C-alpha cells in the first residue's frame, strides 16, 4: 500500500511539472505569435517578434516564480 501512495505522489509531481513547463512554453509561444502578427500588420520585421519573445519569456518566468514560491510555502 505504501508503494502505491509513493507512485501516486510521483505521478502527481510529474503532472504538475509538465503543466507548469507547458505554461512557460505557452507564454513564450504566445508572445512570439503576437509579435509575428503585429510585425506582419505593421511591417516592422523582426522587432515585434523579438519583443514578443522577450515579454513572453518574462511572463513565463514570473508565473514559474509564483508557482515555486507557492510550492515552497512562502506565499
PyMOL commands that set and color helices and strands:
alter all, ss='L'
color gray80, all
select helices_A, chain A and resi 2-42+47-72
alter helices_A, ss='H'
color red, helices_A
deselect
rebuild
show_as cartoon
